[in-house]
Amino acid sequence: MKLRKLEVKDIPYMLEWMHDEEITKYLKFAFNKATKESQEVFIKNSYTTENIHLAIVDDNDEYLGTISLKNINYLDLNGEYAICLRKKALGTDIAKKATYEILKIAFNDLKLKRVYLNVVSKNVRAWKFYEKMGFIYEGESKEAIMINKELENLKWYRVLKEEFAKWEVEDD
């Protein structure tokens, strides 16, 4: 597993998870409307000072998912974490390893002090993963986000640089 910049060759695999209702049911954006053209634009803008979206790939350079640091704020030294995987990568250690790698980028390369995320409360699989990784639960916003015409609650998590320094993740 490694992280690299997104490439046009990743688009068919990106569209695979984006059009998978089981994968996207707790996500705000209408990923089912994503097209080859919309993803070409996304890839073109996927690596800026404010947003870093990287491909998670296997040893054969096959795209397995996208991991991101979004809304990077260099004044407040924080950024928002996000990850989404293709179905074939679920249940593997890929998310764990990729999360560790992007947090190393956040804290070591970008010199951020805090990385946060939010997740729909009903997305139990996701928030259990975040807690297992070591993200700290900060609270819940009630009826905070509209998904499929229903207001959903959001759980908020964070990891500070000094907390991350204590994480133990096996490197390949």
C-alpha positions in Angstrom: 0.0 0.0 0.0 1.2 3.5 -0.8 -0.3 6.9 -1.4 0.2 8.9 -4.6 -1.5 11.7 -6.4 -4.7 10.8 -8.2 -4.4 10.0 -11.9 -6.9 9.8 -14.8 -6.4 6.0 -14.9 -8.0 5.9 -11.4 -11.4 7.2 -12.7 -13.1 3.9 -13.4 -12.3 2.7 -9.9 -13.3 6.0 -8.4 -16.7 5.8 -10.2 -17.1 2.2 -9.0 -17.3 3.2 -5.3 -19.1 6.5 -6.1 -21.9 4.6 -7.8 -22.1 2.0 -5.1 -25.1 2.9 -2.9 -23.8 0.7 0.0 -20.5 2.7 0.1 -22.1 6.1 -0.3 -25.3 5.8 1.7 -23.9 8.0 4.6 -22.1 10.5 2.5 -23.5 14.0 1.8 -22.5 14.5 -1.8 -24.4 12.9 -4.6 -21.6 10.7 -5.7 -24.0 8.6 -7.9 -24.1 11.6 -10.3 -20.3 11.6 -10.7 -19.1 11.2 -14.3 -15.7 10.6 -16.0 -15.7 14.4 -16.8 -16.5 15.5 -13.3 -13.7 13.3 -11.9 -11.2 14.6 -14.5 -11.9 18.1 -13.0 -11.7 16.8 -9.5 -8.3 15.1 -10.2 -7.0 18.3 -11.8 -7.8 20.2 -8.6 -7.0 17.4 -6.1 -3.7 18.7 -4.9 -3.7 22.3 -3.7 -2.5 24.1 -0.5 -6.1 23.8 0.9 -7.0 20.3 -0.1 -4.9 17.2 -0.7 -6.7 14.2 -2.1 -4.5 11.1 -2.6 -5.0 7.7 -4.2 -4.5 4.7 -2.0 -3.0 2.0 -4.2 -1.8 -1.5 -3.8 1.6 -3.0 -4.8 0.4 -3.1 -8.5 -0.6 0.6 -8.4 -4.3 -0.3 -8.6 -6.5 2.4 -7.0 -8.3 1.2 -3.8 -9.7 4.5 -2.5 -9.1 8.2 -1.8 -7.8 9.7 1.4 -7.9 13.4 2.0 -6.8 16.3 4.1 -9.4 19.0 3.3 -9.9 22.6 4.4 -6.3 22.9 5.5 -5.9 26.0 7.6 -2.3 27.1 8.1 -3.3 29.9 10.4 -5.1 27.6 12.9 -2.8 24.6 12.0 -5.6 22.2 11.3 -7.2 20.2 8.6 -10.1 17.8 8.0 -9.5 14.1 7.3 -11.6 11.9 5.0 -11.4 8.5 3.4 -13.4 6.3 1.1 -12.5 2.9 -0.2 -13.7 0.6 -2.9 -15.6 -2.4 -1.7 -12.7 -4.8 -2.4 -10.5 -2.8 0.1 -13.0 -3.0 3.0 -12.0 -5.2 5.9 -8.3 -5.0 5.0 -5.6 -3.0 6.8 -5.5 -0.6 3.9 -7.5 2.1 5.7 -5.4 1.8 8.8 -2.1 2.1 7.0 -3.4 4.9 4.7 -4.7 6.9 7.6 -1.4 6.6 9.4 0.4 7.8 6.3 -1.8 10.8 5.7 -1.5 11.9 9.3 2.2 11.7 9.0 1.9 14.1 6.1 -0.4 16.4 8.2 1.8 16.5 11.2 5.3 16.1 9.9 5.2 17.7 6.4 2.5 20.3 6.8 3.2 21.0 10.5 -0.5 20.9 11.5 -1.3 20.5 15.2 -4.9 19.1 14.8 -6.7 16.9 12.3 -10.5 16.5 12.7 -13.3 14.6 11.0 -17.0 14.2 11.2 -19.1 11.1 10.5 -22.8 10.4 10.3 -23.8 8.8 13.6 -25.5 6.0 11.8 -22.2 5.0 10.1 -21.2 2.7 12.9 -18.6 0.9 10.9 -16.8 4.2 10.2 -16.8 5.7 13.7 -15.8 2.4 15.3 -12.8 2.4 12.9 -11.9 6.0 13.8 -12.1 5.2 17.5 -10.0 2.0 17.1 -7.3 4.1 15.2 -7.1 6.5 18.1 -9.2 9.5 17.1 -10.8 11.2 20.1 -14.6 11.7 20.2 -15.4 15.3 20.8 -19.2 15.3 20.6 -22.3 15.1 18.4 -24.1 17.7 16.4 -27.8 16.9 16.3 -29.7 17.1 13.0 -26.6 18.7 11.4 -26.6 17.3 7.8 -29.2 16.4 5.2 -28.7 13.0 3.7 -31.4 11.4 1.5 -33.9 14.0 2.6 -33.4 13.2 6.3 -31.5 15.3 8.9 -28.7 13.2 10.4 -26.5 13.6 13.5 -22.8 14.0 13.1 -20.1 12.7 15.4 -16.9 14.8 15.7 -13.5 13.4 16.2 -9.9 14.8 16.4 -6.3 13.8 16.8 -3.7 16.2 18.0 0.0 16.0 16.9 1.1 14.9 20.4 -1.7 12.2 20.5 -0.7 10.9 17.1 2.9 10.5 18.2 1.7 7.7 20.6 -0.1 5.8 17.9 1.3 2.4 17.0 0.8 1.2 13.4 2.9 -1.5 11.8 4.8 -0.3 8.7 5.2 -2.6 5.8 
